[in-house]
């Protein structure tokens, strides 16, 4: 299986869970007397949990998995090349998909343009990425992998394949193909949902 067919990055979905109601700051009256407000710890004990199993929520599971894989990837990137996770991802995208500008790279990584620009600047200073003016528009810049960057990315991809092999321990080849196909379909659905619920679209 080629690196281009392997999903190295899982889309993150932020899960915000609020289990404690905000404090009102008001006293309670009972049987003609005033009682002080309940302490936070007591409110937590008294609040009934929501009848819901978080492990049935797709976003929660993907968030946990993405967090675990991201931590492992960043640790390996630091060990191999002293790179942060965004730097590692930018480098591998350029190595596997070829030269591109900032905007396509943002779309590929789902990362803010300013963040990508700062990350690319660091990779250029490190000699891992080169840059030239876009022949079609001199205002834009095209970034590409350097020989040093290619060597580094190959080492990073090898470590990524080792991690993936361990994560997919016990999965058959058919299981992996089906998993990747399902993840791609879910990403497509999530992208459509994001567009449908964009401000002004509803």
C-alpha positions in Angstrom: 0.0 0.0 0.0 1.5 3.3 -1.1 1.8 6.3 1.3 -0.6 8.3 -0.9 -3.4 5.7 -0.2 -2.8 5.8 3.5 -4.7 8.3 5.7 -1.9 9.8 7.8 -4.1 12.4 9.3 -7.5 12.1 10.9 -9.8 15.1 10.9 -10.1 16.5 14.5 -13.5 17.3 16.0 -13.4 19.3 19.2 -15.6 17.9 21.9 -16.8 20.3 24.6 -18.6 18.6 27.4 -20.3 20.7 30.1 -21.5 18.6 33.0 -21.8 21.3 35.7 -24.4 24.1 35.6 -23.1 27.6 36.1 -23.4 29.0 39.6 -26.3 31.4 40.2 -24.7 32.9 43.3 -28.2 33.2 45.0 -29.0 31.8 48.4 -31.8 29.2 48.9 -34.7 29.6 51.2 -36.1 26.5 53.0 -38.7 26.5 55.8 -38.3 30.2 56.5 -34.6 30.3 56.7 -31.9 31.3 54.3 -29.2 28.7 53.4 -25.9 29.6 51.7 -25.4 28.5 48.0 -24.3 25.0 47.5 -20.6 24.5 46.9 -19.4 23.5 43.5 -18.4 20.0 44.6 -21.8 19.5 46.2 -23.6 20.6 43.0 -21.5 18.1 41.0 -22.5 15.3 43.4 -26.1 16.2 43.2 -26.3 16.7 39.4 -27.7 13.6 37.7 -25.5 12.4 34.8 -26.9 12.6 31.3 -28.1 9.2 30.1 -25.7 8.9 27.2 -22.7 6.7 26.4 -19.9 8.9 24.9 -18.3 6.0 23.2 -21.3 5.8 20.8 -20.5 9.4 19.7 -18.4 9.3 16.5 -16.8 12.7 17.1 -15.7 11.7 20.6 -14.1 8.4 19.3 -12.4 10.2 16.4 -11.1 13.0 18.7 -9.6 10.5 21.1 -8.0 8.5 18.2 -6.7 11.6 16.5 -5.2 12.9 19.7 -3.4 9.6 20.3 -2.1 9.4 16.8 -1.1 13.0 16.8 0.9 12.7 20.0 2.7 9.6 18.6 3.4 11.4 15.3 4.8 14.5 17.0 7.0 12.4 19.2 8.4 10.6 16.2 8.8 13.8 14.2 10.8 15.3 17.1 13.0 12.2 17.4 13.7 11.9 13.6 14.0 15.6 12.6 13.2 17.9 15.5 9.9 18.9 13.8 6.6 19.9 15.3 3.4 18.2 14.2 2.4 21.0 11.7 5.9 21.0 10.2 5.8 17.2 9.8 2.5 17.3 8.1 3.4 20.1 5.7 6.6 18.3 4.8 4.9 15.0 4.1 2.2 16.6 2.0 4.7 18.3 -0.2 6.8 15.1 -0.4 3.8 12.9 -1.5 1.7 15.4 -3.5 4.3 17.6 -5.1 4.9 21.3 -5.3 2.0 23.6 -4.3 1.2 27.1 -3.0 -0.1 28.0 0.5 -3.8 27.9 -0.3 -3.8 24.3 -1.7 -1.7 23.2 1.3 -4.2 24.8 3.7 -7.0 22.9 2.0 -5.0 19.6 2.3 -4.2 20.1 5.9 -7.4 21.9 7.1 -5.1 24.5 8.8 -5.3 28.3 9.0 -3.4 30.1 6.2 -1.3 32.2 8.7 -0.3 29.0 10.5 0.7 27.3 7.3 2.8 30.3 6.2 4.7 30.4 9.5 5.3 26.6 9.3 6.6 26.8 5.7 8.9 29.7 6.6 10.5 27.4 9.3 10.8 24.5 6.9 12.5 26.8 4.3 15.0 28.1 6.9 15.7 24.5 7.9 16.5 23.7 4.2 13.7 21.1 4.0 11.6 23.1 1.6 12.4 25.5 -1.2 10.3 28.3 -2.7 10.0 30.0 -6.1 7.6 32.6 -7.5 4.6 31.2 -9.2 5.1 31.5 -13.0 1.4 32.2 -13.4 1.3 34.9 -10.7 4.4 36.5 -9.2 2.5 37.5 -6.1 2.2 33.9 -5.1 4.9 31.4 -4.1 5.3 27.8 -4.9 6.8 25.5 -2.3 8.6 22.2 -3.0 10.5 19.6 -1.2 14.4 19.8 -1.2 16.7 16.7 -1.4 17.2 17.1 2.4 13.5 17.4 2.9 12.8 14.3 0.8 15.3 12.3 2.8 13.6 13.5 6.0 10.1 12.8 4.8 11.0 9.3 3.7 12.3 8.6 7.3 9.1 10.1 8.7 6.8 8.1 6.4 8.7 4.9 7.4 8.0 5.7 11.1 4.4 6.5 10.2 4.0 3.1 8.5 5.4 1.4 11.6 2.9 3.2 13.8 0.1 2.4 11.5 1.0 -1.3 11.4 0.8 -1.4 15.2 -2.4 0.5 15.3 -4.0 -1.8 12.7 -2.7 -5.0 14.4 -5.3 -7.7 13.9 -6.9 -6.0 10.9 -6.9 -7.9 7.5 -6.1 -6.1 4.3 -9.8 -6.0 3.4 -10.5 -4.5 6.8 -8.0 -1.7 6.2 -9.3 -1.0 2.7 -12.9 -0.8 4.0 -11.8 1.4 6.9 -10.1 3.9 4.6 -13.1 3.9 2.3 -15.5 4.6 5.2 -13.2 7.4 6.5 -13.1 9.1 3.1 -16.9 8.9 2.9 -17.3 10.3 6.4 -14.9 13.2 5.5 -16.9 14.0 2.4 -20.2 14.0 4.4 -18.6 16.2 7.0 -17.3 18.6 4.4 -20.8 18.9 2.9 -22.3 19.4 6.4 -19.8 22.2 7.1 -20.8 23.9 3.9 -24.5 23.5 4.5 -24.3 24.9 8.0 -22.0 27.8 7.1 -23.2 31.3 8.2 -25.8 32.6 5.8 -26.5 29.2 4.3 -29.4 28.2 6.6 
